[in-house]
Amino acid sequence: DAPALVVDAVSKAYAGKRAVEAISLRIEAGEIVGLLGPNGAGKTTTINMILGLLQPDAGGVRIAGLDLARQRAAALARVDGLIETFALAPLARTRCGLLSSGEQTRVALAKALLNRPRLLLLDEPTAALDPATADDLRRLIRDLAVRERCAVLWTSHNMLEVEQVCDRVLLLARGRVLLQGDPRRLPAEHGAGSLEALFIRIARQPLDHGDSA
């Protein structure tokens, strides 16, 4: 089968200022990959190009083998089962606006999975959740990745969460992928005591090199 996602050397600039420079990544079915980096590193621009909301200046995106620029509708294209999976039965007749943040997150994920997507993009999915609910959500996503073979691109500033959830991570800075690998091994491979320490080092590099992009 084709990979769930292939990002091939995509680049994007705004008003002549580089936001993303030749970023490439590949996610296989059932794999959870973390996209990490400080604010301004290019994460949002990259995700928006994957979603088809932004057109890359160079490079391309393929979802399940489909070229996003040419076959967007097919690329982006089971309620009862999802209600059971996300434990939503007691809330089925409740307006979404009356739900707690944790309940709304579960509803949003259920909606995202209605069409059995090959790829799920999760941007800080546990940011507004209490620790217990966040832990439940992380376990649920891991289970979905295994059971449904759904690939996941996960962004987070919670490095402990990333270590727990992600099979692989990419660390961005200044619009480029600087490091990638297993989040549990990557710190030691680069002389850092933890993934958070490595993240902080990467986050401070633009300032160290006088590059504010």
Secondary structure per residue as TSV (DSSP state, phi and psi in degrees):
chain	resnum	aa	ss	phi	psi
A	1	D	-	360.0	152.5
A	2	A	-	-68.0	150.3
A	3	P	-	-57.3	152.4
A	4	A	S	-63.3	-37.1
A	5	L	E	-147.1	133.5
A	6	V	E	-129.9	118.9
A	7	V	E	-107.4	117.4
A	8	D	E	-111.8	95.5
A	9	A	E	51.3	47.8
A	10	V	E	-78.3	142.2
A	11	S	E	-134.4	149.9
A	12	K	E	-152.6	136.2
A	13	A	E	-130.9	148.9
A	14	Y	E	-119.6	122.6
A	15	A	T	49.8	40.1
A	16	G	T	82.0	-4.1
A	17	K	E	-98.8	125.8
A	18	R	E	-67.5	127.5
A	19	A	E	-106.9	-41.2
A	20	V	E	-138.1	134.8
A	21	E	E	-129.0	104.8
A	22	A	E	52.9	48.1
A	23	I	E	-81.0	131.4
A	24	S	E	-127.1	141.1
A	25	L	E	-157.5	158.9
A	26	R	E	-141.6	132.6
A	27	I	E	-125.9	126.0
A	28	E	-	-87.3	163.6
A	29	A	T	-57.5	133.0
A	30	G	T	80.3	2.3
A	31	E	-	-96.8	140.0
A	32	I	E	-110.0	120.0
A	33	V	E	-120.2	129.3
A	34	G	E	-90.7	133.4
A	35	L	E	-108.6	105.5
A	36	L	E	-115.2	157.6
A	37	G	-	159.4	157.2
A	38	P	-	-67.9	166.3
A	39	N	T	-57.4	134.0
A	40	G	T	88.9	3.6
A	41	A	S	-77.0	-18.4
A	42	G	S	114.2	7.6
A	43	K	H	-63.0	-50.2
A	44	T	H	-63.9	-42.1
A	45	T	H	-60.9	-43.3
A	46	T	H	-61.7	-46.9
A	47	I	H	-62.6	-41.0
A	48	N	H	-65.2	-31.6
A	49	M	H	-71.3	-37.2
A	50	I	H	-64.7	-39.1
A	51	L	H	-72.1	-14.5
A	52	G	T	84.5	9.9
A	53	L	S	-80.2	-23.0
A	54	L	S	-125.6	141.3
A	55	Q	-	-92.4	124.4
A	56	P	-	-62.2	148.0
A	57	D	S	-72.4	-29.1
A	58	A	E	-151.1	158.3
A	59	G	E	84.0	-176.1
A	60	G	E	-154.1	169.7
A	61	V	E	-129.3	133.0
A	62	R	E	-125.5	128.5
A	63	I	E	-113.1	118.7
A	64	A	T	51.7	39.0
A	65	G	T	85.6	-5.6
A	66	L	E	-95.1	132.2
A	67	D	E	-72.3	116.5
A	68	L	T	-62.4	-33.8
A	69	A	T	-67.8	-27.8
A	70	R	T	-107.8	-25.0
A	71	Q	-	-131.4	45.6
A	72	R	H	-60.4	-44.3
A	73	A	H	-61.1	-43.6
A	74	A	H	-69.6	-35.9
A	75	A	H	-68.0	-32.4
A	76	L	H	-98.2	-9.1
A	77	A	-	-66.9	360.0
A	78	R	-	360.0	50.5
A	79	V	H	-52.0	-49.9
A	80	D	H	-59.7	-43.6
A	81	G	H	-64.2	-38.1
A	82	L	H	-72.2	-34.9
A	83	I	H	-59.0	-41.1
A	84	E	H	-69.9	-44.2
A	85	T	H	-59.6	-42.2
A	86	F	T	-96.3	11.6
A	87	A	T	53.4	49.3
A	88	L	-	-103.4	-0.4
A	89	A	G	-54.5	-43.1
A	90	P	G	-66.7	-15.0
A	91	L	G	-107.1	3.9
A	92	A	T	-60.1	-28.6
A	93	R	T	-107.4	17.8
A	94	T	S	-102.9	136.1
A	95	R	-	-64.3	139.1
A	96	C	G	-59.9	-34.8
A	97	G	G	-65.4	-16.5
A	98	L	G	-93.6	-2.8
A	99	L	S	-82.5	157.4
A	100	S	-	-70.7	168.3
A	101	S	H	-61.7	-38.1
A	102	G	H	-65.6	-41.4
A	103	E	H	-66.6	-40.3
A	104	Q	H	-64.0	-35.8
A	105	T	H	-63.7	-42.5
A	106	R	H	-63.8	-40.5
A	107	V	H	-63.1	-43.8
A	108	A	H	-62.0	-40.5
A	109	L	H	-67.5	-39.8
A	110	A	H	-60.7	-42.9
A	111	K	H	-62.0	-40.2
A	112	A	H	-65.1	-25.7
A	113	L	T	-97.6	4.1
A	114	L	T	-56.4	-39.5
A	115	N	T	-97.7	22.7
A	116	R	-	48.8	62.7
A	117	P	-	-66.7	147.6
A	118	R	S	-77.4	-21.9
A	119	L	E	-137.5	134.5
A	120	L	E	-123.6	125.6
A	121	L	E	-102.6	119.1
A	122	L	E	-119.6	113.5
A	123	D	E	-103.9	105.2
A	124	E	S	49.2	54.3
A	125	P	T	-67.5	-19.6
A	126	T	T	-108.1	9.7
A	127	A	T	-58.6	-36.4
A	128	A	T	-101.2	11.0
A	129	L	S	-101.7	151.1
A	130	D	-	-72.5	160.8
A	131	P	H	-55.4	-41.1
A	132	A	H	-66.9	-44.0
A	133	T	H	-66.4	-39.1
A	134	A	H	-61.9	-40.7
A	135	D	H	-64.9	-41.3
A	136	D	H	-59.9	-42.8
A	137	L	H	-65.2	-43.0
A	138	R	H	-61.0	-41.9
A	139	R	H	-63.9	-39.5
A	140	L	H	-64.1	-44.2
A	141	I	H	-66.4	-40.9
A	142	R	H	-59.2	-42.7
A	143	D	H	-64.6	-41.7
A	144	L	H	-63.9	-39.1
A	145	A	H	-61.4	-40.7
A	146	V	H	-75.1	-48.2
A	147	R	H	-75.2	-41.8
A	148	E	H	-95.9	-4.8
A	149	R	-	56.6	35.7
A	150	C	-	-88.5	126.6
A	151	A	E	-80.5	147.9
A	152	V	E	-132.7	130.1
A	153	L	E	-107.1	117.6
A	154	W	E	-120.4	123.6
A	155	T	E	-107.6	140.7
A	156	S	-	-163.6	151.5
A	157	H	S	-101.9	3.3
A	158	N	-	-94.2	99.7
A	159	M	H	-69.9	-31.1
A	160	L	H	-64.8	-39.4
A	161	E	H	-63.1	-43.8
A	162	V	H	-60.4	-44.3
A	163	E	H	-61.6	-35.7
A	164	Q	H	-74.6	-36.7
A	165	V	H	-99.3	-42.0
A	166	C	-	-86.5	139.3
A	167	D	S	-78.3	-30.1
A	168	R	E	-153.2	151.6
A	169	V	E	-132.0	153.1
A	170	L	E	-121.4	129.3
A	171	L	E	-103.6	120.5
A	172	L	E	-102.3	148.4
A	173	A	E	-158.8	140.0
A	174	R	T	55.1	34.0
A	175	G	T	78.1	11.6
A	176	R	E	-131.6	154.1
A	177	V	E	-81.6	115.5
A	178	L	E	-94.1	-37.8
A	179	L	E	-142.4	151.7
A	180	Q	E	-154.2	154.8
A	181	G	E	155.9	-168.9
A	182	D	-	-69.5	123.0
A	183	P	T	-63.3	-19.9
A	184	R	T	-85.2	-18.4
A	185	R	T	-109.6	-24.8
A	186	L	H	-57.0	-42.9
A	187	P	H	-58.0	-48.1
A	188	A	H	-64.6	-34.0
A	189	E	H	-65.5	-21.3
A	190	H	T	-119.8	21.1
A	191	G	T	70.6	27.9
A	192	A	-	-110.8	150.4
A	193	G	S	-79.1	-18.8
A	194	S	S	-159.5	166.2
A	195	L	H	-64.1	-35.8
A	196	E	H	-63.8	-41.7
A	197	A	H	-63.4	-39.4
A	198	L	H	-67.1	-40.8
A	199	F	H	-59.5	-45.0
A	200	I	H	-62.9	-40.6
A	201	R	H	-61.2	-45.2
A	202	I	H	-63.8	-41.7
A	203	A	H	-62.1	-32.2
A	204	R	H	-88.1	-10.4
A	205	Q	H	-59.3	-42.1
A	206	P	H	-56.8	-38.7
A	207	L	H	-68.8	-39.0
A	208	D	H	-62.3	-33.1
A	209	H	T	-99.0	5.1
A	210	G	T	72.9	21.7
A	211	D	-	-111.3	114.4
A	212	S	-	-98.2	7.4
A	213	A	-	-66.9	360.0
